[in-house]
Amino acid sequence: MAEMTHWERMRAALKGDEVDRVPICLWRHWPLEDHNPRTLAEAMVRWQKEYDCDLVKHAPAGSYPVEDWGGETLYIPERDLGLGVRTFVRRAITGADQWPNLERLDVTRGHLGEQLAAVRLVAQELNNSVPILQTIFNPLNIAQKLAGVAAYEHMRHEPAAFKQGLEILAETTARFAIQSIKAGAHGLLLVVPCDGQTFSEAEYREFGEPFDRMILDAVRPESEITVIFASGKQILCDLIATYPADAIKWPDRAAGPSLREVQARFSGLTMGGIDERRTLFNGPPAAIQAEIREAIAQTNGRRHVVSVGDAPFISTPAEHFYAARQAVEKRKEDEQ
């Protein structure tokens, strides 16, 4: 088979067609660069040129959705656990009565506007050579960032006020997602905390799913690739498999279920196969490549993108990322 471009490979994988090699998506956080649109964009472009992935997961700071609502964060390395994430030093929501009064933000201004600027710079530099996904956090995730653990107390004890807040968050997030695509992203990766250890399925169906679908329905006509990033230790897989999305990404190695199990329940792409905090971090390269080969075997090389399950440690050796990238090339060579 002739060598495919990134777009050809992803489009074939999305349809379940044969690919010249299995696509790959590697990423990490950028805590020293993500405070500024230009430095974040430069880091993202540098990463893509280094590893030549088939899908670019744009990686802004995880705190970006709440800054314009008054949340304050700092990057404090000793509190970071090595993942490159920021520490909240001020929560924007301290009482349940604040949820209905959240501002309906102008997403083209302020911190959100800076995130659009970063995506625009990445898109200009990569010049449509590869699909770019903007990272979007769902309303429950944003609510937790706004209020901390108190968000879930409000959910259970002041549900009416909390739902009013979720609706504002969903509407604002949908507008931001659409503006991200207008800025040059080709789709979105929606982070959803659909964790059975945090929520019962009934709770997630009441407080998660309707607001997730508000975003997905709004952006669907504009998005070329929509990925659900299911986070947590006990994924509510059967629920998420019904979402109108092209792919599901989750920590399959750390939490399960397996790639094979999800492919049996979901008609789209699976993304995963790499244990980012054990195998990818510790190596050796041969172990990383063996793990990727096993993931490809689970999926028969169809409807799958090799990826990390969650954010890798930012101190992961570059040679380990190279080993992961080379693994899909070796697969192609083995089949020739």
C-alpha positions in Angstrom: 0.0 0.0 0.0 1.2 3.5 -0.8 2.2 5.8 2.0 -0.7 7.9 3.2 -0.8 11.5 4.4 -1.9 12.2 7.9 -5.4 13.2 6.7 -5.7 10.1 4.4 -4.7 7.8 7.3 -7.1 9.4 9.7 -10.0 9.4 7.3 -9.4 5.8 6.4 -9.2 4.8 10.1 -12.5 6.7 10.8 -14.2 4.6 8.1 -12.7 1.4 9.4 -10.8 1.0 6.1 -7.3 -0.4 5.7 -4.4 1.9 6.6 -0.8 1.9 5.6 0.0 1.9 9.3 -2.0 2.6 12.4 -2.3 6.3 13.3 -0.6 7.7 16.4 -1.3 10.7 18.7 1.3 11.6 21.4 1.0 14.6 23.6 2.0 16.2 26.9 1.4 19.3 29.0 3.5 22.5 28.6 3.5 24.2 32.0 6.2 26.7 31.2 4.8 27.6 27.9 1.0 27.4 28.2 0.6 30.9 29.9 1.1 32.6 26.6 -0.5 31.9 23.2 2.7 32.3 21.2 4.9 30.1 23.4 2.2 27.4 23.7 1.8 27.4 19.9 5.5 27.2 19.4 5.7 24.2 21.8 2.8 22.5 20.0 4.4 23.0 16.5 7.8 22.0 17.7 6.3 18.8 19.2 4.5 17.9 15.9 7.6 18.5 13.8 9.6 16.3 16.2 7.2 13.3 16.3 5.1 13.7 13.2 1.9 12.5 14.7 -1.3 11.8 12.7 -3.5 13.8 15.1 -2.6 16.9 17.1 -4.2 17.2 20.5 -3.9 20.8 21.3 -2.8 21.0 24.9 -3.6 24.2 26.8 -3.4 24.4 30.5 -6.3 22.4 32.1 -7.3 25.5 34.1 -8.0 27.6 31.0 -11.8 27.4 31.1 -12.2 29.0 34.5 -9.8 31.9 34.4 -12.3 34.3 32.9 -14.8 33.4 35.6 -12.3 34.4 38.3 -10.4 31.2 39.0 -6.7 31.7 39.7 -3.9 29.2 39.3 -0.2 29.0 39.5 2.3 26.4 38.2 3.9 25.1 41.4 6.2 22.2 40.4 6.4 20.6 43.8 2.6 20.2 43.9 2.4 19.1 40.3 3.1 15.4 40.6 5.2 15.7 37.4 2.2 16.1 35.0 2.7 19.8 34.2 -0.6 20.9 35.6 -1.4 24.1 37.6 -2.5 24.5 41.2 -5.7 26.4 42.0 -5.0 29.2 44.5 -8.5 30.7 44.2 -11.8 29.1 43.4 -14.4 31.2 41.6 -17.4 29.5 43.2 -17.8 29.3 46.9 -21.6 29.0 47.3 -24.3 27.2 45.5 -26.2 30.5 45.0 -23.5 31.6 42.6 -24.2 29.0 39.9 -27.2 30.7 38.3 -25.4 34.0 38.2 -22.4 32.9 36.1 -21.6 35.3 33.4 -22.2 34.3 29.8 -18.7 35.0 28.6 -17.6 36.5 25.3 -15.4 33.6 24.3 -13.4 35.7 21.8 -12.0 37.9 24.6 -9.9 37.4 27.8 -8.3 34.1 28.5 -10.5 32.2 26.2 -9.6 34.5 23.4 -6.0 33.8 24.1 -6.7 30.1 23.6 -8.2 30.8 20.2 -5.1 32.8 19.3 -2.9 29.9 20.2 -4.9 27.5 18.1 -4.9 30.0 15.2 -1.1 30.2 15.4 -0.7 26.4 15.4 -3.1 26.0 12.5 -1.3 28.6 10.4 2.1 27.0 11.0 0.9 23.4 10.3 -1.0 24.6 7.2 -3.7 21.9 7.2 -1.1 19.1 7.0 -2.6 17.2 10.0 -5.9 17.3 11.9 -5.9 19.5 15.0 -8.2 18.9 18.0 -9.0 21.7 20.5 -9.2 20.3 24.1 -12.6 21.2 25.6 -13.7 20.4 29.1 -17.2 19.4 29.8 -19.5 21.4 32.2 -19.1 19.0 35.1 -15.3 19.2 34.7 -15.4 23.0 34.6 -17.7 23.1 37.6 -15.2 21.0 39.6 -12.5 23.4 38.6 -14.6 26.4 39.6 -15.7 25.1 43.0 -13.4 22.2 43.9 -15.0 19.3 45.7 -17.8 21.6 46.8 -19.2 21.3 43.2 -20.4 17.8 43.9 -22.0 18.8 47.2 -23.9 21.5 45.4 -24.9 19.0 42.8 -26.4 16.7 45.4 -27.9 19.2 47.7 -28.8 22.2 45.5 -29.4 20.5 42.2 -31.7 23.2 40.7 -29.1 26.0 41.1 -26.3 23.7 40.0 -28.1 22.8 36.8 -28.6 26.4 36.0 -24.8 26.8 36.2 -24.2 23.7 34.1 -26.4 25.1 31.4 -24.5 28.4 31.3 -21.2 26.4 31.2 -22.5 24.2 28.4 -23.7 27.2 26.3 -20.4 29.1 26.8 -18.3 26.0 26.1 -20.2 25.2 22.9 -19.6 28.7 21.6 -15.9 28.4 22.5 -15.7 25.0 20.7 -17.2 26.5 17.5 -14.9 29.5 17.6 -11.9 27.1 18.1 -12.9 25.4 14.8 -13.2 28.8 13.1 -9.8 29.6 14.4 -8.3 26.6 12.7 -8.9 23.5 14.7 -10.6 20.7 12.8 -12.5 19.2 15.7 -12.6 18.9 19.5 -11.5 16.5 22.2 -14.2 16.7 24.9 -12.9 15.7 28.4 -15.7 14.1 30.4 -15.2 12.8 34.0 -17.7 9.9 33.5 -16.2 8.0 36.4 -18.3 5.5 38.3 -16.2 6.1 41.4 -17.3 9.7 41.5 -20.9 9.5 40.1 -23.6 6.9 39.9 -24.8 6.3 36.4 -28.1 8.0 37.3 -26.2 11.1 38.5 -24.1 11.3 35.3 -27.2 10.8 33.2 -28.8 13.8 35.0 -25.9 16.2 35.5 -23.4 15.1 32.8 -25.0 13.7 29.7 -27.6 16.4 28.8 -24.9 19.1 29.0 -22.3 17.1 27.2 -24.8 16.6 24.4 -25.6 20.3 24.2 -21.9 20.9 23.3 -21.7 17.9 20.9 -24.9 18.7 19.1 -23.9 22.3 18.7 -20.5 21.6 17.3 -21.3 18.5 15.3 -22.0 20.3 12.0 -18.6 22.1 12.3 -16.4 19.3 13.6 -14.5 17.0 11.2 -13.3 14.8 14.1 -15.0 14.7 17.6 -13.2 12.7 20.3 -14.6 11.9 23.8 -11.8 11.7 26.4 -13.3 9.7 29.2 -11.4 10.3 32.4 -11.5 8.3 35.6 -10.9 4.9 37.1 -14.3 3.3 36.3 -15.5 4.6 33.0 -19.2 4.5 32.3 -18.5 3.0 29.0 -21.9 1.9 27.8 -23.2 5.4 28.4 -20.4 7.2 26.6 -20.5 4.7 23.7 -23.9 6.3 22.8 -22.5 9.8 22.3 -22.4 11.3 18.8 -18.6 11.2 18.5 -16.1 9.7 16.1 -13.7 8.4 18.7 -13.3 7.5 22.4 -10.1 7.9 24.3 -9.7 6.7 27.9 -7.0 5.2 30.2 -7.4 1.7 28.9 -4.2 0.3 30.5 -4.6 2.0 33.9 -8.4 1.7 34.3 -9.9 -0.4 31.5 -12.0 -1.6 29.8 -9.8 -3.0 27.1 -9.6 -1.6 23.6 -11.2 -4.8 22.3 -14.1 -4.5 24.7 -14.8 -0.9 23.7 -14.6 -1.7 20.0 -17.3 -4.3 20.5 -19.6 -1.6 22.0 -18.7 1.5 19.9 -18.6 1.8 16.1 -16.1 4.6 16.0 -12.3 4.8 16.7 -10.7 3.8 19.9 -7.7 5.8 21.1 -5.2 4.4 23.6 -2.9 1.4 24.1 0.0 3.1 25.9 0.3 3.1 29.7 1.8 6.6 29.9 2.8 6.6 33.6 4.3 3.2 33.8 5.5 1.7 30.5 6.1 5.0 28.6 7.7 6.7 31.6 9.9 3.8 32.8 10.6 2.0 29.4 12.7 0.4 28.2 11.9 1.3 24.5 11.4 -2.4 23.7 8.6 -2.7 26.4 6.9 0.4 25.0 6.9 -1.0 21.5 5.7 -4.4 22.7 2.8 -2.7 24.5 1.9 -0.9 21.2 2.1 -4.1 19.2 -0.3 -5.8 21.6 -2.7 -2.8 21.3 -2.7 -3.1 17.6 -3.3 -6.8 17.8 -6.3 -6.2 20.0 -7.9 -4.0 17.3 -6.5 -5.8 14.3 -5.1 -2.5 13.2 -8.5 -1.1 12.3 -10.5 1.8 13.9 -7.7 2.6 16.2 -5.3 5.4 17.0 -2.3 4.5 19.2 -2.2 7.0 22.0 -1.5 7.6 25.7 -4.4 7.0 28.0 -3.9 10.3 29.9 -1.3 13.0 30.4 2.3 11.6 30.5 4.8 12.8 33.0 6.6 15.8 31.5 9.9 14.3 32.5 9.3 11.2 30.3 12.5 10.7 28.3 12.3 11.8 24.7 13.7 8.5 23.6 10.6 6.8 25.0 8.3 9.0 22.9 10.5 8.2 19.9 10.2 4.5 20.6 6.4 4.9 20.6 6.4 6.8 17.3 8.8 4.2 15.7 6.5 1.3 16.9 3.8 2.1 14.3 6.5 2.4 11.6 7.9 -1.0 12.5 4.4 -2.4 12.3 4.2 -1.2 8.7 7.7 -2.6 7.9 6.8 -6.0 9.5 3.8 -6.3 7.2 5.7 -5.6 4.0 
